Amino acid sequence: MEEEDEVIGFLDKVLEDEDVFYSGELELESPLTPDRGLRSFKLGTDAEKGLEMRKMVLSGVLASEEIYINQLEALLLPMKPLKATATTSQPVLTNQQIETIFYKIQDIFEIHKEFYDSLLPIIQQWDNKATVGHLFQKLASQLGIYKAFVDNYKVAVETAEKCSQANAQFHTISENLKVKGPKDSKECTTSVSMEALLYKPIDRVTRSTLVLHARQLVKDGFLVELSEGSRKLRHVFLFTDLLLCAKMKKTAVGKHQQYDCKWYIPLADLTFQTLDDSDSSPHVHTLPEHEIEEMKNKISCIKSEIQKEKLDPQVVQSKNWHMDVIEMNGIKVEFSMKFTSRDLSLKRTPSKKQSGVFGVKISVVTKRERSKVPYIVRQCIEEVEKRGIEEVGIYRISGVATDIQALKTAFDTNTKDILVMLSDMDINAIAGTLKLYFRELPEPLLTDRLYPAFMEGIALSDPAAKENCMMHLLRSLPEPNIITFLFILEHLKRVAEKEPINKMSLHNLATVFGPTLLRPSEVESKAHVSLASDIWSHDVMAQQLPAICNLPSLFRQVQVLLYYLQHPPISITELKRNTLYFSTDV
């Protein structure tokens, strides 16, 4: 009777929180693990309500088992035909590959099918004399088979992926397995990938263990882990008894998110170090107010000198590195400066190898990839929108240079693991890689040829004339340029929609991307430097200060992008259809 009361008490506890057992597929996750040891019991006869509630719980177990069995059956369906072809002259898979992919699936299916077939008639003829504990006990005693499956799971998935890439016939089979719906469901079948079905036993035993131990998720979030000298993005989950660190796997659109477990620590094993008095931070002395003011004045003077030299390039053209030191509160900061003319800083160096993507013309890349938008642009934007669109300062905060360089090399060499690298990389490094790609194009996205026209068009005061001019300029771009520009334009608008969270307004994004997407050619740059040199001589600097406002090339680059960002959605079809000619001579 004690064992019976224990099981009944457990089922009553279950009924208090249905969400513990039901997933999004209405799957009831029963606590079927060997260490639980459910035993036979006879349901009490003292309460019809209790009897009905227990039947409901067991009916949920049965429904969950039916769904699970249908999934296993769908997974096993191609196994026999594949084995039949393995001995022919044109096998789809070898016997070894088949054994690896479908390892222990048949055994798991038979265990749960036997449990289902035994439980079904009992529930159909439910009364107060029904006993089911012996069925759960037998099932629990057989679940050790899951250990062998789990140990082989990673190899099975990797083998299936390699076979799918190498054999088109197997790829078709593995991406379109038909799963039967429950008997009382209106849906006949659903198409599920082999990878998703291989994960079902893992998912089931994991959920069952979580239920058994009453484990609940307290909080989760992202952090960057320093692992073997490189920065890795990790998703950390805090449970009531466990801290788990995982890597988010790359999944196709519409599929449930999956993770690879990297490490976990039971909370009972966690220790927190406290700083002893001897280890505490040294006391920081506060500087007197007059010393702080002196420091501010020194910084202001240095800033003025730098600004003065920026406006008179002739003075600093021949200078070597200029060294200076700033001291504050016992800390010395040494820094050096050297003038580089604007034409050199803006010069774009084409890539010597046309096989890469950085420094290669966008028309060459899209033609090679047979795509309308370069792969690097699509993948970086997809990753940012997936997990970085709410990142504070996205595109404004720089990523780690070594991470950006690693991604650049990966895209240039078309590394197979690029998707894994992207999912593992700090989001600011991915954003920085996208900016670097546009910055290193041999010609800016909005082209050297049209740069003067964009500068003149944005300065037009008449709204209608400006609209006609700016749309005409877009139509004048090469097709890969305009499609890519509109692609990134819509992305930046979606980023700006999250401004309350990421603090990146349309103007902020235009400031970041404007000078990258629209830059003057080397000829234009030299002309501007020469003009600035003529204007900013020492003796007329103060008098000519307002004149620089009439030559705000950087400001206009920002304004051009901001104009398009603030414009209603622009359709490539509409642009092509509207062939209104507008002269850009102003």
SVG drawing of the C-alpha trace seen along z (x, -y; Angstrom):
<svg xmlns="http://www.w3.org/2000/svg" viewBox="-17 -87 76 95">
<polyline fill="none" stroke="black" stroke-width="0.4" points="0.0,0.0 2.9,-2.4 4.2,-1.9 0.6,-2.4 0.2,-5.6 3.6,-6.9 2.6,-6.5 -0.9,-8.0 0.7,-10.9 3.1,-11.5 0.2,-11.4 -1.8,-13.9 1.2,-16.2 1.5,-15.9 -2.1,-17.1 -1.4,-20.3 0.8,-21.5 0.0,-20.2 2.6,-22.4 5.3,-20.2 4.2,-17.3 2.9,-18.9 5.2,-20.3 4.2,-22.4 3.2,-19.1 0.9,-18.1 3.5,-15.6 3.2,-14.3 6.7,-13.7 6.4,-10.8 9.1,-10.3 10.3,-7.0 13.7,-6.5 15.2,-3.3 16.0,-5.0 12.4,-5.9 11.2,-2.3 7.5,-2.7 5.7,0.4 2.4,2.0 -0.5,0.4 -4.2,0.6 -6.2,-2.7 -8.2,-3.5 -12.0,-3.3 -12.8,-6.0 -13.2,-8.9 -14.6,-8.7 -13.0,-12.1 -9.6,-10.9 -10.1,-7.8 -11.0,-9.9 -8.1,-12.3 -5.6,-9.4 -7.1,-8.0 -6.6,-11.4 -2.9,-11.4 -2.4,-7.9 -4.3,-8.9 -1.8,-11.7 1.0,-9.2 -0.6,-7.0 -1.1,-10.0 2.6,-11.0 3.7,-7.4 1.6,-7.3 3.3,-10.4 6.7,-9.1 6.2,-5.7 5.0,-7.3 8.2,-9.4 10.4,-6.3 8.5,-4.4 9.0,-7.2 12.7,-7.2 13.0,-3.4 10.9,-3.4 13.9,-4.0 16.2,-1.6 15.1,1.6 15.2,0.3 18.7,-1.2 19.9,2.1 18.5,3.8 20.5,1.6 23.7,1.8 24.6,5.2 23.9,4.0 26.4,2.5 25.0,-1.0 24.4,-1.3 22.9,-4.5 24.7,-3.9 27.1,-1.2 26.0,1.3 28.4,-0.4 26.8,-3.8 23.3,-2.4 24.3,-0.7 25.7,-4.0 22.8,-6.2 20.0,-3.9 21.9,-2.5 19.5,-1.2 16.4,-2.9 14.8,0.5 15.3,1.5 13.9,-1.7 10.9,-1.4 10.1,2.1 10.3,1.2 7.9,-1.7 5.6,0.2 5.2,3.0 4.5,0.5 1.9,-1.3 0.2,2.0 -0.1,3.1 -1.3,-0.2 -4.0,-0.9 -6.5,1.9 -6.2,1.1 -7.2,-2.5 -9.9,-1.6 -11.5,0.7 -10.6,-1.6 -12.1,-0.8 -11.0,-0.8 -9.4,2.6 -7.0,1.6 -3.3,1.9 -0.5,0.3 2.5,0.1 4.0,3.3 4.0,1.8 6.0,-1.3 8.3,0.9 9.1,3.1 9.6,0.0 11.9,-1.6 14.0,1.5 14.6,1.4 15.5,-2.3 19.3,-1.6 19.2,-1.2 19.1,-5.1 22.7,-5.3 24.0,-3.4 21.9,-5.6 23.1,-8.9 26.7,-7.8 26.3,-7.2 24.1,-10.2 26.8,-12.7 28.4,-10.2 25.0,-9.2 24.1,-12.9 27.5,-13.6 27.3,-10.5 23.8,-11.4 25.0,-14.9 28.0,-13.7 26.0,-11.0 23.3,-13.7 26.0,-16.0 27.6,-13.2 24.4,-11.4 21.6,-13.4 19.2,-10.5 19.8,-10.1 19.5,-13.9 16.0,-13.8 15.1,-10.9 16.5,-12.4 14.8,-15.8 11.3,-14.5 10.4,-11.7 6.6,-11.3 5.3,-11.1 1.8,-9.8 -0.4,-11.9 -2.3,-10.6 -5.4,-8.5 -7.8,-11.3 -5.9,-14.0 -7.1,-15.6 -3.6,-15.8 -2.6,-12.6 1.1,-13.1 3.8,-15.7 7.2,-16.0 10.2,-16.0 13.9,-15.8 16.0,-12.8 18.1,-15.1 15.0,-16.3 13.8,-12.7 17.2,-11.5 17.0,-14.1 13.6,-12.9 15.0,-10.1 17.5,-12.6 14.7,-15.2 12.4,-12.6 14.9,-11.2 16.1,-14.7 12.6,-16.1 11.7,-13.0 14.8,-13.4 14.0,-17.1 10.4,-16.2 11.6,-13.5 14.0,-15.8 11.5,-18.8 14.2,-20.8 13.0,-24.2 14.7,-26.9 15.3,-30.0 17.0,-32.2 19.0,-32.1 21.1,-34.5 24.2,-35.0 27.8,-35.6 31.2,-35.5 33.5,-32.7 37.2,-32.9 38.1,-29.4 41.7,-28.4 42.6,-32.0 39.5,-32.8 36.1,-34.3 33.1,-32.1 29.5,-33.1 27.7,-30.8 24.1,-30.4 24.0,-29.8 21.0,-28.3 20.5,-28.5 18.3,-25.7 17.2,-25.2 20.0,-22.6 22.4,-23.1 24.3,-25.7 24.6,-24.7 26.6,-26.3 25.7,-25.4 26.5,-26.5 23.5,-27.4 23.5,-25.2 22.8,-26.6 19.3,-25.6 17.1,-26.1 14.3,-28.6 11.1,-27.1 13.0,-24.5 13.2,-24.4 16.4,-25.8 19.0,-23.2 22.1,-23.4 25.4,-21.6 26.2,-21.2 29.7,-22.5 29.8,-22.0 27.6,-22.0 28.1,-22.4 25.7,-21.2 24.9,-24.2 25.9,-22.1 29.5,-22.1 29.7,-25.8 31.8,-27.9 32.1,-31.6 35.3,-33.3 35.3,-36.3 38.1,-38.8 40.0,-38.9 41.1,-42.2 44.6,-41.6 43.2,-41.0 40.9,-44.0 41.4,-46.7 43.8,-49.5 42.2,-52.8 42.1,-55.3 42.9,-58.8 40.7,-61.5 42.4,-64.3 42.0,-67.8 39.6,-69.9 42.3,-72.2 44.4,-69.3 41.3,-67.9 40.8,-71.4 44.4,-71.6 44.1,-68.1 40.9,-69.3 42.7,-72.3 45.7,-70.3 43.4,-67.9 41.5,-70.8 44.8,-72.3 45.9,-69.1 42.5,-68.7 42.8,-72.2 46.2,-71.5 45.1,-68.3 42.1,-70.1 44.3,-72.9 46.7,-70.4 43.7,-68.5 42.6,-71.7 46.1,-72.6 47.5,-69.4 50.6,-71.3 51.9,-71.8 51.9,-68.1 52.4,-66.4 56.1,-65.9 55.9,-65.3 57.0,-62.0 55.1,-60.4 54.2,-62.9 54.5,-61.5 52.6,-62.8 51.8,-61.8 48.7,-62.4 49.0,-61.8 46.0,-61.3 45.9,-59.9 49.3,-58.3 48.5,-56.6 50.4,-57.6 48.9,-57.2 51.3,-57.5 50.0,-58.0 51.4,-58.8 49.9,-60.6 50.9,-60.8 49.1,-62.6 47.9,-60.5 46.4,-62.4 42.7,-61.7 43.4,-60.3 45.5,-57.6 43.1,-56.8 40.2,-56.4 42.1,-54.4 40.6,-51.0 43.0,-48.3 41.6,-45.5 42.2,-41.9 44.9,-40.2 43.1,-36.9 39.7,-37.0 38.7,-33.8 38.0,-35.7 35.1,-38.1 36.9,-40.9 38.3,-43.5 36.6,-41.8 34.0,-43.6 30.4,-42.9 29.4,-42.0 32.1,-39.3 31.1,-37.8 27.4,-37.6 28.1,-36.2 30.4,-33.5 27.8,-32.7 24.9,-32.9 23.1,-35.0 21.6,-38.5 23.2,-39.5 26.6,-38.3 26.6,-35.3 28.6,-37.2 26.1,-40.0 23.1,-37.5 24.8,-35.4 26.0,-38.3 22.6,-40.1 20.8,-36.8 23.0,-36.3 22.6,-39.9 18.8,-39.7 18.8,-36.4 20.6,-37.3 22.0,-40.8 19.2,-43.1 18.6,-44.1 22.3,-44.4 23.1,-47.9 25.2,-49.8 25.1,-47.1 27.2,-48.3 28.6,-51.2 30.6,-49.1 33.6,-47.5 34.2,-43.8 37.6,-42.2 40.0,-42.6 41.3,-39.1 37.7,-37.7 36.9,-39.9 40.1,-38.8 39.2,-35.2 35.8,-35.6 37.3,-37.5 39.7,-34.6 36.9,-32.1 34.7,-33.9 37.6,-34.5 38.6,-30.8 34.9,-29.6 35.5,-27.5 32.9,-24.7 32.6,-25.6 31.7,-29.3 28.1,-28.8 29.5,-27.2 31.9,-30.1 29.1,-32.6 26.9,-30.9 29.9,-30.8 31.2,-34.3 30.6,-37.5 27.8,-39.4 29.9,-42.7 32.6,-40.8 30.0,-39.7 28.7,-43.3 32.3,-44.5 32.9,-41.9 29.9,-43.2 31.2,-46.8 34.7,-45.7 33.4,-43.9 31.7,-47.1 34.7,-49.2 37.1,-47.0 35.1,-46.9 37.3,-48.2 34.5,-50.6 31.9,-51.8 28.4,-50.2 26.9,-53.5 29.8,-53.7 32.5,-56.3 30.8,-57.4 27.6,-58.5 29.2,-60.0 29.1,-63.6 25.5,-63.2 24.5,-61.8 26.2,-64.8 24.4,-67.2 21.0,-65.5 20.9,-65.4 21.5,-69.2 18.4,-70.0 16.0,-72.1 12.8,-71.2 11.3,-68.0 9.9,-66.8 13.1,-67.4 15.1,-65.7 12.8,-62.6 13.1,-62.3 16.8,-62.7 17.5,-60.3 15.3,-57.6 16.9,-58.1 20.3,-57.6 19.2,-54.3 18.0,-53.2 21.4,-54.1 23.3,-51.7 24.4,-48.2 21.8,-45.5 23.9,-43.7 24.6,-47.1 21.0,-48.2 19.7,-44.9 22.3,-44.6 21.7,-48.2 18.0,-47.7 18.7,-44.5 20.8,-46.2 18.5,-49.2 15.6,-47.1 17.8,-45.4 18.9,-48.7 15.3,-49.8 14.5,-46.6 17.5,-47.4 16.2,-50.9 12.8,-49.5 14.6,-48.2 16.0,-51.7 14.4,-51.8 16.5,-48.7 19.7,-48.9 20.0,-52.7 20.6,-52.7 18.4,-55.3 18.2,-55.7 20.5,-58.7 23.0,-56.6 23.0,-53.8 23.3,-56.3 26.4,-57.8 28.0,-54.4 27.2,-53.1 26.9,-56.3 30.7,-57.0 31.2,-53.3 28.6,-52.8 29.2,-56.2 32.8,-57.5 34.6,-59.8 37.0,-58.4 40.7,-59.1 40.3,-62.0 37.5,-63.5 39.5,-63.0 42.5,-64.8 40.3,-67.7 38.8,-68.1 42.2,-67.9 43.6,-70.6 40.6,-72.8 40.8,-72.4 44.5,-73.3 43.8,-76.5 41.1,-77.6 42.6,-76.8 45.8,-78.9 46.7,-80.1 46.0,-83.8 42.4,-83.3 41.4,-80.3 39.1,-82.1 37.5,-84.2 36.9,-81.2 35.4,-78.9 31.8,-79.2 32.9,-78.4 33.6,-74.7 29.9,-74.3 29.3,-74.7 31.5,-71.7 30.2,-69.0 31.0,-65.9 31.0,-63.6 27.7,-65.1 26.2,-64.6 27.3,-61.0 25.3,-60.4 22.4,-62.4 22.2,-60.4 21.8,-57.1 19.5,-58.7 17.2,-59.9 16.8,-56.4 16.3,-55.0 13.5,-57.5 11.9,-56.9 9.0,-54.5 9.9,-50.9 11.6,-51.0 10.7,-48.2 13.2,-47.1 10.3,-46.3 8.8,-49.8 12.2,-51.4 12.7,-49.4 9.2,-50.2 9.6,-53.9 12.0,-55.1 11.4,-58.8 14.6,-60.6 16.0,-63.2 19.1,-65.2 21.5,-65.3 23.1,-68.5 22.4,-71.2"/>
</svg>
